[in-house]
Amino acid sequence: MAEVIKINETTYRIEDGGVRFYVFCGKEKAAVIDTGMNTPDAMEIVKTVTSLPLVLVNTHADPDHISGNGSFDTVYMSPAEEENYREHNGKGDFIPVREGDVIDLGERTLLVIDIPGHTPGSIALLDEKNRVLVSGDSVQNSHIFMFGEKRDLPLFIKSLEHLKEYDGRYDEVYPMHGDFPQKPDLVEKLIEGAGKILEGKAEGTETELFGNKVMLYKFPFAGFLYKE
C-alpha cells in the first residue's frame, strides 16, 4: 500500500514499493510528478494532501511510473516519449513539454530539462525556488535500467553532462528510485561510472531480468543494468 510522506508544507512523496512519485503544490495548482507502479488510485491519494487543481507531469513513460495516469485527462510529457507511453497503454491527451518550458503552479515553477538516454524522452524538473531537481530514473543510487531498444548509454552520459550546466541551482535531487534524497555530486559519479562501462574498464556480472541476460555493473554510488 502506498505511503504518503510529507516533505514540507507544500511537497509530498508517495512511496509505492520501490518507486515513488511526488506532489508539488503551488499557490494555484499542484503538480503530480509520475503516478507510480501499483497506484491506479493515484489521484485519490493526491487529493488527501491537497485540494488544488492538479496537473500531471511524467518524467518518462516506463510502466512503473504511469499506473495512475488513467484518472487524469491530460499529461505533460516530452514528445519523444509519446511512443513509449502509448506502447504501455498510456491514456489521456498528450501535452508536449520540451527543454526550457516552464510549468507554472503559482509562485512555484518547474523548469523542464531534457535528459534522454534512460528513455528517449526522459526529463528532469527543476524547482529552482526550492532548490530541488526531480530526476526521474536518470539520477539515483539504485540500479539504472540501460538495456533494451529504447535505452542509449552514450546519450545518457551526454544528457548528464548537460545536466551539469545546472550545477549551483539546486541542493537536492529527488529520484524516483533508491534513497531519498540525493546530492548533486551523484550526477558526476554516474557520468564517470557509465563512461567506464563504455570504455570496457568496469567489471560486471551477468544476471537475468525479465527474461533478458544483462550485465550488472555495481559501483559504490549506484548500479547499471546494461546490454550492448
N, CA, C and O of each residue as an XYZ file, in Angstrom:
912
protein
N       0.848     -1.198      0.000
C       0.000      0.000      0.000
C       0.877      1.238      0.000
O       1.881      1.296      0.710
N       0.500      2.224     -0.791
C       1.295      3.437     -0.914
C       1.341      4.199      0.406
O       0.358      4.251      1.145
N       2.495      4.784      0.686
C       2.686      5.567      1.906
C       2.939      7.016      1.526
O       3.834      7.305      0.732
N       2.159      7.923      2.086
C       2.305      9.349      1.831
C       3.211      9.944      2.905
O       2.949      9.803      4.100
N       4.276     10.608      2.468
C       5.236     11.214      3.389
C       5.340     12.704      3.091
O       5.613     13.103      1.958
N       5.124     13.508      4.098
C       5.203     14.960      3.955
C       6.663     15.398      4.016
O       7.350     15.142      5.004
N       7.133     16.053      2.964
C       8.499     16.577      2.938
C       8.526     17.943      3.610
O       9.379     18.213      4.455
N       7.584     18.800      3.225
C       7.387     20.102      3.865
C       5.935     20.517      3.622
O       5.133     19.704      3.164
N       5.594     21.749      3.917
C       4.198     22.183      3.849
C       3.608     22.135      2.448
O       2.387     22.106      2.296
N       4.453     22.126      1.425
C       3.947     22.176      0.043
C       4.449     21.029     -0.828
O       4.253     21.051     -2.043
N       5.088     20.035     -0.233
C       5.709     18.973     -1.022
C       5.540     17.623     -0.336
O       5.754     17.486      0.868
N       5.152     16.630     -1.131
C       4.928     15.289     -0.605
C       5.568     14.263     -1.527
O       5.703     14.484     -2.731
N       5.961     13.135     -0.938
C       6.375     11.985     -1.745
C       5.486     10.809     -1.402
O       5.112     10.618     -0.245
N       5.152     10.033     -2.399
C       4.318      8.849     -2.213
C       5.167      7.636     -2.554
O       5.576      7.456     -3.701
N       5.429      6.808     -1.559
C       6.272      5.627     -1.723
C       5.395      4.450     -2.137
O       4.410      4.126     -1.474
N       5.772      3.820     -3.244
C       4.942      2.771     -3.844
C       5.770      1.525     -4.126
O       5.870      1.083     -5.271
N       6.358      0.964     -3.082
C       7.055     -0.313     -3.223
C       8.225     -0.300     -4.178
O       8.206     -1.024     -5.173
N       9.231      0.490     -3.914
C      10.422      0.514     -4.751
C      10.446      1.640     -5.761
O      11.473      1.878     -6.396
N       9.343      2.333     -5.920
C       9.277      3.508     -6.784
C       8.476      4.564     -6.028
O       7.672      4.232     -5.156
N       8.694      5.827     -6.360
C       7.953      6.895     -5.695
C       7.508      7.936     -6.708
O       8.042      8.027     -7.814
N       6.525      8.712     -6.304
C       6.154      9.890     -7.086
C       5.908     11.036     -6.128
O       5.926     10.855     -4.910
N       5.676     12.227     -6.685
C       5.691     13.437     -5.882
C       4.471     14.306     -6.139
O       3.826     14.221     -7.184
N       4.175     15.145     -5.155
C       3.181     16.207     -5.295
C       3.856     17.511     -4.895
O       4.330     17.654     -3.768
N       3.898     18.466     -5.830
C       4.465     19.785     -5.597
C       3.320     20.795     -5.659
O       2.689     20.950     -6.705
N       3.049     21.471     -4.566
C       1.933     22.419     -4.507
C       2.426     23.849     -4.680
O       3.372     24.283     -4.023
N       1.764     24.569     -5.576
C       1.983     25.996     -5.700
C       0.823     26.733     -5.074
O       0.072     26.162     -4.284
N       0.669     28.009     -5.424
C      -0.448     28.789     -4.904
C      -1.743     28.524     -5.669
O      -2.835     28.676     -5.122
N      -1.615     28.123     -6.952
C      -2.797     27.970     -7.799
C      -3.059     26.530     -8.229
O      -4.209     26.144     -8.438
N      -1.994     25.732     -8.361
C      -2.119     24.355     -8.835
C      -1.136     23.471     -8.080
O      -0.226     23.950     -7.403
N      -1.345     22.178     -8.217
C      -0.385     21.203     -7.701
C       0.038     20.287     -8.838
O      -0.797     19.842     -9.626
N       1.322     20.007     -8.924
C       1.843     19.084     -9.929
C       1.987     17.700     -9.318
O       2.598     17.534     -8.263
N       1.418     16.711     -9.991
C       1.640     15.312     -9.659
C       2.729     14.826    -10.613
O       2.525     14.798    -11.826
N       3.871     14.450    -10.076
C       5.016     14.086    -10.909
C       5.166     12.567    -10.885
O       5.674     11.996     -9.920
N       4.711     11.917    -11.974
C       4.583     10.469    -12.115
C       3.413      9.959    -11.259
O       2.873     10.687    -10.426
N       3.037      8.692    -11.484
C       1.913      8.122    -10.715
C       2.178      6.700    -10.239
O       1.236      5.969     -9.937
N       3.438      6.296    -10.166
C       3.769      5.043     -9.511
C       3.501      3.782    -10.309
O       3.116      3.828    -11.477
N       3.716      2.649     -9.646
C       3.662      1.333    -10.267
C       2.406      0.552     -9.898
O       1.869     -0.195    -10.716
N       1.938      0.730     -8.655
C       0.790     -0.033     -8.153
C      -0.288      0.889     -7.599
O      -0.964      0.545     -6.629
N      -0.449      2.054     -8.210
C      -1.353      3.052     -7.653
C      -2.302      3.598     -8.718
O      -2.209      4.771     -9.082
N      -3.222      2.758     -9.225
C      -4.233      3.280    -10.135
C      -5.100      4.343     -9.469
O      -5.776      5.116    -10.149
N      -5.078      4.381     -8.128
C      -5.823      5.380     -7.367
C      -4.959      6.586     -7.014
O      -5.222      7.265     -6.022
N      -3.934      6.858     -7.817
C      -3.002      7.946     -7.510
C      -3.713      9.272     -7.293
O      -3.374     10.015     -6.372
N      -4.699      9.578     -8.135
C      -5.400     10.848     -7.989
C      -6.076     10.949     -6.626
O      -6.023     11.997     -5.983
N      -6.710      9.866     -6.184
C      -7.390      9.885     -4.888
C      -6.381     10.034     -3.751
O      -6.653     10.706     -2.756
N      -5.229      9.410     -3.903
C      -4.176      9.559     -2.889
C      -3.750     11.018     -2.811
O      -3.620     11.575     -1.721
N      -3.536     11.633     -3.962
C      -3.088     13.021     -4.000
C      -4.129     13.952     -3.384
O      -3.776     14.926     -2.718
N      -5.392     13.660     -3.601
C      -6.455     14.516     -3.062
C      -6.528     14.482     -1.543
O      -7.213     15.309     -0.942
N      -5.840     13.545     -0.914
C      -5.802     13.540      0.551
C      -4.827     14.570      1.095
O      -4.846     14.867      2.289
N      -3.972     15.121      0.234
C      -2.983     16.099      0.712
C      -3.196     17.492      0.140
O      -2.628     18.453      0.658
N      -4.003     17.632     -0.920
C      -4.253     18.958     -1.479
C      -5.605     19.002     -2.175
O      -6.066     18.009     -2.738
N      -6.229     20.171     -2.124
C      -7.484     20.398     -2.844
C      -7.268     21.275     -4.068
O      -8.231     21.675     -4.722
N      -6.017     21.577     -4.382
C      -5.704     22.402     -5.534
C      -5.999     21.663     -6.840
O      -5.965     20.433     -6.866
N      -6.288     22.389     -7.923
C      -6.375     21.740     -9.236
C      -5.061     21.033     -9.554
O      -3.985     21.523     -9.210
N      -5.155     19.881    -10.209
C      -3.980     19.041    -10.418
C      -3.525     19.058    -11.873
O      -4.340     19.065    -12.796
N      -2.212     19.063    -12.056
C      -1.625     18.838    -13.373
C      -0.685     17.644    -13.254
O       0.068     17.532    -12.287
N      -0.732     16.764    -14.230
C       0.113     15.569    -14.232
C       1.304     15.770    -15.156
O       1.157     16.134    -16.323
N       2.479     15.524    -14.608
C       3.715     15.584    -15.385
C       4.423     14.245    -15.223
O       4.579     13.753    -14.105
N       4.852     13.652    -16.339
C       5.608     12.397    -16.263
C       7.060     12.626    -16.651
O       7.351     13.248    -17.673
N       7.975     12.114    -15.817
C       9.393     12.193    -16.154
C       9.731     11.289    -17.326
O      10.646     11.576    -18.098
N       8.984     10.188    -17.458
C       9.093      9.274    -18.594
C       7.937      8.280    -18.482
O       7.113      8.386    -17.574
N       7.875      7.318    -19.400
C       6.654      6.510    -19.529
C       6.853      5.030    -19.268
O       6.043      4.221    -19.721
N       7.902      4.648    -18.553
C       8.020      3.241    -18.183
C       6.831      2.849    -17.293
O       6.302      3.694    -16.571
N       6.405      1.579    -17.337
C       5.162      1.178    -16.660
C       5.120      1.471    -15.169
O       4.042      1.689    -14.615
N       6.280      1.481    -14.506
C       6.281      1.727    -13.060
C       6.137      3.200    -12.697
O       6.278      3.578    -11.533
N       5.853      4.036    -13.711
C       5.697      5.474    -13.460
C       4.347      6.014    -13.913
O       4.078      7.206    -13.764
N       3.495      5.153    -14.466
C       2.256      5.664    -15.081
C       1.012      4.910    -14.635
O      -0.025      5.014    -15.291
N       1.077      4.157    -13.547
C      -0.054      3.284    -13.198
C      -1.329      4.061    -12.874
O      -2.429      3.538    -13.048
N      -1.193      5.304    -12.406
C      -2.371      6.084    -12.065
C      -2.730      7.143    -13.080
O      -3.601      7.973    -12.820
N      -2.079      7.137    -14.236
C      -2.329      8.173    -15.243
C      -3.757      8.168    -15.774
O      -4.264      9.208    -16.194
N      -4.410      7.010    -15.758
C      -5.728      6.895    -16.359
C      -6.792      7.766    -15.722
O      -7.838      8.005    -16.325
N      -6.540      8.247    -14.509
C      -7.508      9.115    -13.832
C      -7.392     10.576    -14.259
O      -8.223     11.406    -13.890
N      -6.366     10.881    -15.032
C      -6.129     12.260    -15.460
C      -6.498     12.401    -16.934
O      -6.267     11.492    -17.731
N      -7.071     13.545    -17.285
C      -7.461     13.783    -18.679
C      -6.278     14.101    -19.569
O      -6.278     13.770    -20.755
N      -5.261     14.748    -18.997
C      -4.106     15.180    -19.785
C      -2.819     14.861    -19.041
O      -2.806     14.719    -17.818
N      -1.753     14.752    -19.793
C      -0.436     14.511    -19.206
C       0.604     15.346    -19.934
O       0.636     15.391    -21.163
N       1.450     16.003    -19.160
C       2.592     16.731    -19.703
C       3.776     15.773    -19.779
O       4.126     15.128    -18.791
N       4.386     15.685    -20.956
C       5.488     14.749    -21.154
C       6.278     15.172    -22.388
O       5.761     15.884    -23.249
N       7.509     14.738    -22.470
C       8.305     15.016    -23.665
C       7.670     14.360    -24.889
O       7.214     13.219    -24.802
N       7.629     15.056    -26.032
C       7.082     14.433    -27.231
C       7.875     13.215    -27.677
O       7.336     12.339    -28.354
N       9.153     13.150    -27.304
C       9.971     11.991    -27.643
C       9.576     10.749    -26.864
O      10.055      9.651    -27.147
N       8.700     10.926    -25.880
C       8.278      9.817    -25.037
C       6.892      9.289    -25.385
O       6.449      8.298    -24.803
N       6.204      9.930    -26.320
C       4.818      9.552    -26.584
C       4.704      8.117    -27.102
O       3.791      7.392    -26.707
N       5.610      7.701    -27.972
C       5.553      6.322    -28.476
C       5.686      5.326    -27.334
O       4.937      4.352    -27.256
N       6.629      5.574    -26.464
C       6.823      4.709    -25.300
C       5.561      4.696    -24.431
O       5.157      3.647    -23.928
N       4.951      5.856    -24.261
C       3.742      5.986    -23.437
C       2.578      5.176    -24.017
O       1.905      4.440    -23.295
N       2.349      5.318    -25.320
C       1.234      4.597    -25.940
C       1.487      3.098    -25.977
O       0.547      2.313    -25.854
N       2.740      2.689    -26.145
C       3.062      1.260    -26.131
C       2.728      0.628    -24.783
O       2.450     -0.569    -24.702
N       2.757      1.431    -23.734
C       2.420      0.933    -22.398
C       0.996      1.315    -22.006
O       0.663      1.423    -20.826
N       0.155      1.517    -23.042
C      -1.275      1.775    -22.841
C      -1.555      3.062    -22.080
O      -2.537      3.160    -21.343
N      -0.689      4.040    -22.264
C      -0.896      5.337    -21.637
C      -2.142      6.011    -22.174
O      -2.382      6.032    -23.381
N      -2.939      6.565    -21.257
C      -4.218      7.175    -21.615
C      -4.133      8.694    -21.514
O      -3.198      9.251    -20.939
N      -5.142      9.345    -22.092
C      -5.293     10.786    -21.935
C      -4.661     11.587    -23.060
O      -3.891     11.066    -23.867
N      -5.007     12.866    -23.093
C      -4.430     13.782    -24.070
C      -2.994     14.091    -23.685
O      -2.664     14.239    -22.509
N      -2.157     14.182    -24.694
C      -0.726     14.330    -24.504
C      -0.346     15.786    -24.751
O      -0.555     16.303    -25.848
N       0.208     16.446    -23.745
C       0.662     17.826    -23.886
C       2.188     17.817    -23.875
O       2.790     17.535    -22.839
N       2.826     18.121    -25.007
C       4.280     18.034    -25.068
C       4.971     19.151    -24.299
O       4.551     20.307    -24.348
N       6.030     18.795    -23.592
C       6.909     19.776    -22.959
C       8.333     19.503    -23.407
O       8.731     18.357    -23.618
N       9.082     20.573    -23.547
C      10.439     20.482    -24.086
C      11.408     21.279    -23.231
O      11.007     22.059    -22.367
N      12.677     21.069    -23.488
C      13.740     21.812    -22.819
C      13.414     23.307    -22.747
O      13.144     23.948    -23.762
N      13.445     23.840    -21.533
C      13.212     25.265    -21.344
C      11.781     25.643    -21.048
O      11.519     26.765    -20.615
N      10.840     24.728    -21.272
C       9.451     25.026    -20.928
C       9.308     25.145    -19.414
O      10.034     24.505    -18.652
N       8.355     25.977    -18.995
C       8.118     26.205    -17.570
C       6.663     25.873    -17.245
O       5.744     26.369    -17.896
N       6.467     25.042    -16.250
C       5.133     24.716    -15.743
C       4.914     25.575    -14.505
O       5.592     25.401    -13.492
N       3.966     26.498    -14.589
C       3.736     27.483    -13.531
C       2.603     27.015    -12.622
O       1.465     26.860    -13.064
N       2.923     26.793    -11.358
C       1.941     26.338    -10.387
C       1.414     27.487     -9.529
O       0.571     27.274     -8.658
N       1.899     28.683     -9.768
C       1.555     29.833     -8.938
C       2.590     30.021     -7.847
O       2.559     29.351     -6.815
N       3.523     30.960     -8.098
C       4.636     31.226     -7.176
C       5.514     29.992     -6.950
O       6.251     29.907     -5.967
N       5.419     29.060     -7.859
C       6.311     27.895     -7.871
C       6.335     27.370     -9.296
O       5.293     27.030     -9.858
N       7.518     27.303     -9.876
C       7.633     26.883    -11.272
C       8.523     25.654    -11.388
O       9.411     25.422    -10.567
N       8.260     24.877    -12.429
C       9.062     23.698    -12.744
C       9.650     23.884    -14.131
O       8.919     23.976    -15.117
N      10.961     23.940    -14.204
C      11.666     24.099    -15.469
C      11.983     22.727    -16.050
O      12.563     21.878    -15.373
N      11.600     22.513    -17.308
C      11.819     21.226    -17.972
C      13.237     21.167    -18.524
O      13.690     22.092    -19.198
N      13.931     20.073    -18.233
C      15.279     19.820    -18.755
C      15.253     18.469    -19.458
O      14.914     17.457    -18.843
N      15.605     18.444    -20.730
C      15.639     17.187    -21.483
C      16.873     16.381    -21.098
O      17.996     16.877    -21.182
N      16.662     15.132    -20.674
C      17.786     14.242    -20.336
C      17.547     12.849    -20.915
O      17.477     11.880    -20.159
N      17.420     12.724    -22.243
C      17.187     11.408    -22.849
C      18.365     10.459    -22.628
O      19.490     10.878    -22.355
N      18.066      9.179    -22.755
C      19.099      8.154    -22.588
C      18.522      6.952    -21.875
O      18.530      5.843    -22.409
N      18.014      7.168    -20.656
C      17.300      6.085    -19.974
C      16.079      5.697    -20.800
O      15.803      4.513    -20.992
N      15.362      6.685    -21.281
C      14.324      6.521    -22.303
C      14.471      7.679    -23.282
O      15.154      8.655    -22.972
N      13.844      7.597    -24.464
C      14.034      8.651    -25.467
C      13.572     10.034    -25.024
O      14.097     11.047    -25.488
N      12.577     10.077    -24.114
C      12.046     11.368    -23.718
C      12.117     11.640    -22.228
O      11.269     12.349    -21.687
N      13.105     11.092    -21.565
C      13.256     11.362    -20.134
C      13.495     12.851    -19.904
O      14.236     13.499    -20.643
N      12.851     13.380    -18.864
C      13.071     14.771    -18.485
C      13.370     14.856    -16.992
O      13.029     13.963    -16.216
N      14.018     15.957    -16.616
C      14.138     16.351    -15.216
C      13.349     17.635    -15.041
O      13.079     18.349    -16.007
N      12.984     17.921    -13.802
C      12.228     19.130    -13.485
C      12.960     19.889    -12.391
O      13.246     19.342    -11.326
N      13.258     21.148    -12.662
C      13.989     21.983    -11.710
C      13.024     22.932    -11.001
O      12.416     23.803    -11.624
N      12.898     22.746     -9.703
C      12.136     23.650     -8.835
C      13.164     24.587     -8.212
O      13.654     24.349     -7.108
N      13.482     25.656     -8.940
C      14.607     26.491     -8.540
C      14.321     27.258     -7.254
O      15.236     27.498     -6.465
N      13.080     27.643     -7.034
C      12.730     28.381     -5.817
C      13.060     27.566     -4.576
O      13.546     28.102     -3.580
N      12.791     26.265     -4.641
C      13.059     25.385     -3.506
C      14.353     24.608     -3.643
O      14.690     23.780     -2.797
N      15.092     24.892     -4.746
C      16.421     24.322     -4.982
C      16.408     22.788     -4.993
O      17.224     22.124     -4.353
N      15.432     22.257     -5.761
C      15.237     20.812     -5.875
C      15.205     20.422     -7.348
O      14.620     21.125     -8.172
N      15.840     19.293     -7.672
C      15.771     18.707     -9.010
C      15.075     17.354     -8.917
O      15.530     16.470     -8.191
N      13.969     17.189     -9.652
C      13.317     15.880     -9.772
C      13.941     15.179    -10.970
O      13.884     15.692    -12.088
N      14.536     14.009    -10.745
C      15.426     13.410    -11.743
C      14.864     12.213    -12.476
O      15.550     11.643    -13.324
N      13.611     11.800    -12.172
C      13.130     10.578    -12.793
C      14.006      9.411    -12.400
O      14.358      9.263    -11.230
N      14.368      8.573    -13.374
C      15.234      7.424    -13.106
C      16.700      7.684    -13.433
O      17.554      6.841    -13.156
N      16.996      8.830    -14.012
C      18.336      9.056    -14.557
C      19.386      9.346    -13.498
O      20.563      9.047    -13.698
N      18.979      9.924    -12.375
C      19.917     10.204    -11.280
C      19.351      9.558    -10.030
O      18.373     10.042     -9.460
N      19.971      8.461     -9.604
C      19.522      7.691     -8.444
C      20.668      6.804     -8.009
O      21.641      6.638     -8.744
N      20.563      6.222     -6.803
C      21.642      5.351     -6.325
C      21.245      3.887     -6.315
O      21.915      3.066     -5.689
N      20.151      3.550     -7.010
C      19.741      2.154     -7.156
C      20.272      1.633     -8.499
O      21.309      2.096     -8.975
N      19.576      0.683     -9.102
C      20.005      0.121    -10.387
C      19.301      0.847    -11.528
O      18.071      0.864    -11.592
N      20.058      1.432    -12.404
C      19.521      2.181    -13.532
C      19.416      1.250    -14.734
O      20.411      0.674    -15.173
N      18.197      1.107    -15.263
C      17.978      0.217    -16.408
C      18.516      0.873    -17.673
O      18.063      1.947    -18.069
N      19.486      0.219    -18.301
C      20.079      0.723    -19.537
C      20.225     -0.403    -20.545
O      21.258     -0.525    -21.203
N      19.180     -1.236    -20.667
C      19.181     -2.283    -21.686
C      17.843     -2.258    -22.402
O      16.831     -1.841    -21.838
N      17.848     -2.704    -23.639
C      16.625     -2.684    -24.441
C      16.718     -1.630    -25.529
O      17.594     -0.765    -25.503
N      15.806     -1.712    -26.483
C      15.917     -0.889    -27.681
C      15.765      0.601    -27.430
O      16.251      1.400    -28.231
N      15.115      1.003    -26.362
C      14.906      2.431    -26.117
C      15.959      3.042    -25.203
O      15.879      4.229    -24.888
N      16.938      2.263    -24.773
C      17.992      2.783    -23.884
C      19.230      3.133    -24.701
O      19.555      2.462    -25.681
N      19.905      4.178    -24.289
C      21.061      4.668    -25.046
C      22.080      5.207    -24.048
O      21.945      6.331    -23.564
N      23.104      4.403    -23.738
C      24.063      4.795    -22.705
C      24.920      5.998    -23.119
O      25.127      6.885    -22.290
N      25.426      6.075    -24.346
C      26.169      7.295    -24.724
C      25.312      8.553    -24.617
O      25.798      9.601    -24.191
N      24.043      8.457    -24.999
C      23.156      9.618    -24.888
C      22.874      9.940    -23.424
O      22.757     11.110    -23.059
N      22.766      8.921    -22.589
C      22.587      9.116    -21.155
C      23.737      9.944    -20.587
O      23.513     10.878    -19.817
N      24.958      9.602    -20.965
C      26.130     10.355    -20.494
C      26.063     11.804    -20.976
O      26.303     12.735    -20.207
N      25.738     11.982    -22.235
C      25.633     13.336    -22.804
C      24.579     14.152    -22.058
O      24.782     15.338    -21.797
N      23.459     13.522    -21.716
C      22.392     14.219    -21.002
C      22.825     14.623    -19.602
O      22.502     15.722    -19.150
N      23.547     13.759    -18.914
C      24.001     14.117    -17.580
C      25.062     15.206    -17.630
O      25.152     16.036    -16.726
N      25.862     15.200    -18.688
C      26.807     16.308    -18.868
C      26.052     17.619    -19.074
O      26.468     18.665    -18.575
N      24.952     17.560    -19.804
C      24.091     18.737    -19.963
C      23.506     19.156    -18.622
O      23.422     20.348    -18.327
N      23.103     18.192    -17.811
C      22.543     18.493    -16.505
C      23.544     19.220    -15.614
O      23.153     20.000    -14.746
N      24.830     18.967    -15.826
C      25.867     19.649    -15.061
C      25.823     21.158    -15.270
O      26.314     21.914    -14.431
N      25.242     21.602    -16.378
C      25.124     23.036    -16.627
C      24.233     23.721    -15.595
O      24.252     24.946    -15.469
N      23.455     22.932    -14.857
C      22.553     23.478    -13.847
C      23.135     23.394    -12.440
O      22.440     23.654    -11.458
N      24.405     23.034    -12.347
C      25.078     23.000    -11.045
C      24.942     24.350    -10.355
O      25.054     25.404    -10.981
N      24.699     24.292     -9.056
C      24.562     25.512     -8.279
C      23.145     26.034     -8.185
O      22.869     26.971     -7.436
N      22.234     25.419     -8.954
C      20.844     25.890     -8.955
C      19.925     24.974     -8.149
O      18.728     25.237     -8.028
N      20.482     23.910     -7.604
C      19.697     23.022     -6.738
C      20.617     22.373     -5.716
O      21.809     22.191     -5.962
N      20.056     22.033     -4.583
C      20.814     21.442     -3.471
C      20.502     19.973     -3.248
O      21.297     19.247     -2.653
N      19.329     19.530     -3.732
C      18.922     18.143     -3.525
C      18.311     17.584     -4.795
O      17.693     18.301     -5.582
N      18.502     16.281     -4.974
C      17.901     15.539     -6.081
C      16.809     14.646     -5.514
O      17.028     13.904     -4.556
N      15.625     14.727     -6.122
C      14.518     13.852     -5.746
C      14.376     12.772     -6.821
O      13.788     13.031     -7.872
N      14.902     11.566     -6.580
C      14.806     10.482     -7.554
C      13.528      9.676     -7.373
O      12.856      9.785     -6.347
N      13.196      8.865     -8.376
C      12.019      8.005     -8.287
C      12.346      6.629     -7.707
O      11.435      5.888     -7.339
N      13.609      6.281     -7.621
C      14.038      5.013     -7.025
C      15.225      5.283     -6.110
O      15.834      6.352     -6.157
N      15.540      4.303     -5.284
C      16.710      4.413     -4.428
C      16.457      5.285     -3.215
O      15.311      5.542     -2.845
N      17.535      5.735     -2.605
C      17.426      6.522     -1.378
C      16.996      7.954     -1.688
O      17.317      8.511     -2.737
N      16.265      8.523     -0.746
C      15.749      9.884     -0.869
C      16.267     10.731      0.287
O      16.232     10.294      1.437
N      16.750     11.950     -0.007
C      17.079     12.500     -1.324
C      18.513     12.169     -1.678
O      19.193     11.460     -0.936
N      18.978     12.683     -2.815
C      20.366     12.537     -3.220
C      21.013     13.922     -3.344
O      20.326     14.943     -3.387
N      22.326     13.932     -3.401
C      23.072     15.178     -3.550
C      23.484     15.370     -5.012
O      23.618     14.394     -5.750
N      23.684     16.612     -5.430
C      24.027     16.883     -6.835
C      25.300     16.196     -7.322
O      25.432     15.932     -8.517
N      26.251     15.898     -6.412
C      27.502     15.289     -6.869
C      27.305     13.885     -7.426
O      28.222     13.334     -8.035
N      26.115     13.287     -7.227
C      25.848     11.973     -7.813
C      25.872     12.033     -9.337
O      26.212     11.046     -9.989
N      25.518     13.169     -9.903
C      25.494     13.302    -11.371
C      26.872     13.010    -11.946
O      26.995     12.232    -12.893
N      27.899     13.618    -11.391
C      29.263     13.411    -11.891
C      29.695     11.961    -11.693
O      30.365     11.396    -12.558
N      29.328     11.361    -10.590
C      29.693      9.963    -10.342
C      29.058      9.044    -11.384
O      29.699      8.107    -11.859
N      27.807      9.310    -11.738
C      27.126      8.491    -12.745
C      27.770      8.657    -14.119
O      27.886      7.691    -14.873
N      28.179      9.856    -14.438
C      28.886     10.090    -15.711
C      30.158      9.246    -15.759
O      30.440      8.588    -16.760
N      30.912      9.274    -14.678
C      32.174      8.521    -14.632
C      31.914      7.017    -14.715
O      32.613      6.306    -15.438
N      30.915      6.530    -13.979
C      30.628      5.100    -13.994
C      30.168      4.629    -15.358
O      30.644      3.607    -15.853
N      29.249      5.359    -15.973
C      28.761      4.971    -17.300
C      29.885      5.031    -18.324
O      29.948      4.206    -19.235
N      30.772      6.013    -18.171
C      31.914      6.109    -19.079
C      32.836      4.904    -18.974
O      33.348      4.422    -19.985
N      33.048      4.420    -17.768
C      33.896      3.240    -17.578
C      33.275      2.007    -18.228
O      33.994      1.159    -18.756
N      31.959      1.900    -18.193
C      31.289      0.767    -18.849
C      31.549      0.821    -20.351
O      31.917     -0.187    -20.953
N      31.363      1.979    -20.951
C      31.559      2.110    -22.395
C      33.015      1.878    -22.793
O      33.293      1.362    -23.875
N      33.923      2.256    -21.930
C      35.359      2.096    -22.219
C      35.865      0.690    -21.925
O      37.030      0.383    -22.178
N      34.991     -0.169    -21.390
C      35.405     -1.527    -21.052
C      36.265     -1.595    -19.813
O      37.010     -2.559    -19.637
N      36.183     -0.593    -18.941
C      37.020     -0.529    -17.748
C      36.258     -0.891    -16.475
O      36.799     -0.777    -15.375
N      35.001     -1.328    -16.619
C      34.197     -1.717    -15.457
C      33.925     -3.219    -15.496
O      33.693     -3.791    -16.561
N      33.959     -3.843    -14.330
C      33.674     -5.271    -14.232
C      32.206     -5.480    -13.882
O      31.689     -4.878    -12.941
N      31.543     -6.340    -14.650
C      30.143     -6.630    -14.410
C      29.916     -8.111    -14.203
O      30.792     -8.936    -14.462
N      28.724     -8.433    -13.732
C      28.324     -9.822    -13.571
C      27.045    -10.052    -14.373
O      26.158     -9.199    -14.399
N      26.960    -11.203    -15.021
C      25.776    -11.491    -15.820
C      24.608    -11.839    -14.902
O      24.766    -12.571    -13.925
N      23.448    -11.307    -15.228
C      22.239    -11.595    -14.476
C      21.067    -11.658    -15.438
O      21.176    -11.225    -16.585
N      19.955    -12.191    -14.979
C      18.772    -12.285    -15.826
C      17.670    -11.415    -15.247
O      17.393    -11.448    -14.048
N      17.052    -10.644    -16.116
C      15.986     -9.737    -15.698
C      14.912     -9.705    -16.771
O      15.184     -9.369    -17.924
N      13.691    -10.054    -16.388
C      12.565    -10.085    -17.326
C      12.882    -10.932    -18.561
O      12.487    -10.591    -19.676
N      13.598    -12.040    -18.348
C      13.935    -12.927    -19.447
C      15.104    -12.478    -20.281
O      15.415    -13.109    -21.291
N      15.769    -11.397    -19.886
C      16.929    -10.884    -20.625
C      18.202    -11.147    -19.842
O      18.247    -10.937    -18.630
N      19.226    -11.602    -20.526
C      20.536    -11.711    -19.909
C      21.249    -10.376    -20.082
O      21.517     -9.942    -21.202
N      21.549     -9.738    -18.969
C      22.179     -8.423    -18.997
C      23.356     -8.436    -18.034
O      23.531     -9.363    -17.243
N      24.154     -7.382    -18.124
C      25.285     -7.229    -17.219
C      24.934     -6.214    -16.137
O      24.405     -5.140    -16.422
N      25.235     -6.570    -14.905
C      25.060     -5.659    -13.790
C      26.426     -5.105    -13.396
O      27.325     -5.844    -12.997
N      26.553     -3.815    -13.516
C      27.773     -3.116    -13.121
C      27.475     -2.357    -11.831
O      26.690     -1.409    -11.823
N      28.103     -2.781    -10.755
C      27.836     -2.175     -9.458
C      28.996     -1.270     -9.065
O      30.155     -1.686     -9.053
N      28.662     -0.036     -8.746
C      29.614      0.933     -8.228
C      29.198      1.296     -6.808
O      28.069      1.000     -6.414
N      30.064      1.922     -6.031
C      29.681      2.302     -4.669
C      28.486      3.248     -4.607
O      27.799      3.319     -3.588
N      28.241      3.970     -5.692
C      27.212      5.013     -5.689
C      25.924      4.594     -6.404
O      24.891      5.233     -6.200
N      25.947      3.546     -7.230
C      24.771      3.113     -7.997
C      25.134      1.877     -8.810
O      26.289      1.450     -8.822
N      24.152      1.311     -9.486
C      24.391      0.199    -10.403
C      23.768      0.467    -11.749
O      22.816      1.240    -11.865
N      24.313     -0.182    -12.777
C      23.755     -0.087    -14.121
C      23.439     -1.494    -14.616
O      24.279     -2.390    -14.537
N      22.243     -1.679    -15.118
C      21.859     -2.910    -15.815
C      21.961     -2.609    -17.289
O      21.173     -1.826    -17.819
N      22.926     -3.221    -17.964
C      23.300     -2.782    -19.318
C      23.509     -3.978    -20.239
O      23.991     -5.034    -19.828
N      23.136     -3.781    -21.477
C      23.402     -4.749    -22.531
C      23.688     -3.976    -23.814
O      22.918     -3.100    -24.208
N      24.797     -4.309    -24.455
C      25.151     -3.592    -25.696
C      24.155     -3.904    -26.803
O      24.289     -3.395    -27.916
